[in-house]
Amino acid sequence: MQRSTSIAAALAAAMLSAFVLTGCGQTAEAQAQGTYELDRDRARADVQEHIDSLEEDSEERAEMEMFANILNDMSVTLVLRDESVAEMSMTMMGMTEQDTGTWTIDGEAIRITSDTGDTVTGTLRNGALELDMSDDDGEMPFPMVLRRVED
């Protein structure tokens, strides 16, 4: 359960770092502003692929299977506002967490830092932000993807 909590914490921090580059003739900051939501289908596919790569009776496999079940009821919303303000809301296991922070963009790379000091980076690919969820313990060996929604 401790590892699941770590995964949830990594997700919460990461969700502050989503954006999709859209529009023409605008600054990267203006293009990135908007509302983003967790691509749950992509997350499920990535989690399942990772589960399939693990040994049948491993502790990590059991933890990832539990996380796969949590994904069914998880929602994540990230809003990137002007003046570099980021707002995140994540609902998981009946609890909602909210956080704020700041964001910067450089080309296709975005960096979001929560008010608690956690920083996550991401890269724009194919209309979605792929968030680097890895850490020293390899807790999330695949990116978390958020997609822009209409404001």
C-alpha positions in Angstrom: 0.0 0.0 0.0 3.0 2.3 0.7 4.1 2.0 -3.0 0.5 2.8 -4.2 0.6 5.9 -2.1 4.0 6.8 -3.7 2.5 6.2 -7.1 -0.5 8.4 -6.3 1.8 11.2 -5.0 3.9 11.0 -8.1 0.8 11.2 -10.2 -0.5 14.2 -8.3 2.8 16.1 -8.8 2.9 15.1 -12.4 -0.5 16.2 -13.2 0.6 19.8 -12.6 2.8 19.4 -15.7 0.4 18.8 -18.6 0.0 20.8 -21.8 -0.8 20.4 -25.5 0.6 22.8 -28.0 -2.2 24.2 -30.2 -2.8 27.2 -32.4 -0.6 29.3 -34.7 1.1 32.6 -34.3 0.9 32.6 -30.5 3.6 32.4 -28.0 4.3 29.0 -26.6 2.9 30.1 -23.3 -0.4 31.3 -24.9 -0.7 28.1 -26.9 -0.2 25.9 -23.8 -2.8 27.6 -21.7 -5.9 25.5 -21.2 -7.5 22.6 -19.4 -6.1 19.1 -19.6 -7.3 15.7 -18.4 -5.8 12.3 -17.8 -5.9 10.1 -20.9 -7.3 7.2 -18.9 -7.3 4.8 -21.9 -3.7 5.4 -22.6 -2.9 5.1 -18.9 -4.7 1.7 -18.7 -2.9 0.4 -21.8 0.5 1.5 -20.4 -0.2 0.0 -17.0 -1.3 -3.3 -18.6 1.7 -3.5 -20.8 3.9 -3.0 -17.8 2.0 -5.6 -15.8 2.4 -8.1 -18.6 6.2 -7.6 -18.5 6.4 -8.5 -14.8 6.9 -11.9 -13.2 3.5 -13.5 -12.3 4.0 -13.6 -8.5 6.1 -10.4 -8.0 5.2 -7.7 -5.5 5.5 -5.1 -8.1 3.0 -6.9 -10.4 0.5 -7.0 -7.5 1.0 -3.3 -6.8 0.5 -2.4 -10.5 -2.6 -4.5 -10.7 -4.0 -2.6 -7.8 -3.1 0.7 -9.4 -4.8 -0.5 -12.6 -8.0 -0.9 -10.6 -7.6 2.6 -9.1 -7.3 4.1 -12.6 -10.9 3.1 -13.3 -12.2 5.8 -10.8 -9.4 8.2 -11.1 -9.8 11.7 -12.6 -7.1 14.3 -13.1 -7.6 17.8 -14.3 -4.8 20.3 -14.9 -5.4 24.0 -15.8 -2.5 26.0 -17.1 -3.4 29.7 -16.7 -1.8 32.9 -17.8 1.0 34.4 -15.7 2.4 30.8 -15.3 -0.3 29.6 -12.8 -1.0 25.9 -12.7 -3.9 24.3 -10.9 -4.4 20.6 -10.5 -7.2 18.5 -9.1 -7.0 14.7 -8.7 -9.8 12.4 -7.4 -8.7 8.9 -6.5 -10.2 6.3 -4.1 -13.0 8.8 -3.1 -10.6 11.5 -2.1 -9.8 14.8 -4.0 -6.5 16.6 -3.8 -5.9 20.0 -5.2 -2.6 21.8 -5.7 -1.3 24.9 -7.3 2.0 25.9 -8.7 3.8 27.5 -11.6 4.8 26.4 -15.1 7.2 27.3 -17.8 7.6 26.1 -21.3 10.6 26.0 -23.6 9.9 24.7 -27.1 8.1 21.4 -26.5 9.3 21.0 -22.9 7.3 22.0 -20.0 8.3 22.2 -16.3 5.8 22.5 -13.5 6.6 23.2 -9.9 4.0 22.8 -7.2 3.8 25.1 -4.3 5.3 22.3 -2.2 8.4 22.3 -4.4 7.8 19.1 -6.4 8.8 19.5 -10.0 7.8 17.4 -13.0 8.8 17.8 -16.6 7.0 16.7 -19.8 7.3 16.7 -23.5 4.7 17.4 -26.2 4.2 14.4 -28.6 1.3 13.8 -31.0 -1.0 16.3 -29.4 -0.5 15.2 -25.9 1.8 15.8 -23.0 3.8 12.8 -21.9 4.9 13.4 -18.3 8.0 11.8 -17.0 6.8 9.8 -14.1 10.1 8.0 -13.3 12.0 8.4 -10.2 15.1 6.8 -8.6 12.9 3.8 -7.5 11.4 3.4 -11.0 7.9 3.8 -9.5 6.3 4.7 -12.8 8.3 3.2 -15.7 6.0 4.8 -18.3 4.9 8.3 -19.0 1.5 9.7 -17.8 -0.4 11.3 -20.7 -2.9 14.2 -20.4 -4.9 15.6 -23.3 -6.2 19.1 -23.8 -10.0 19.5 -23.5 -12.1 22.3 -24.8 -12.3 25.2 -22.4 
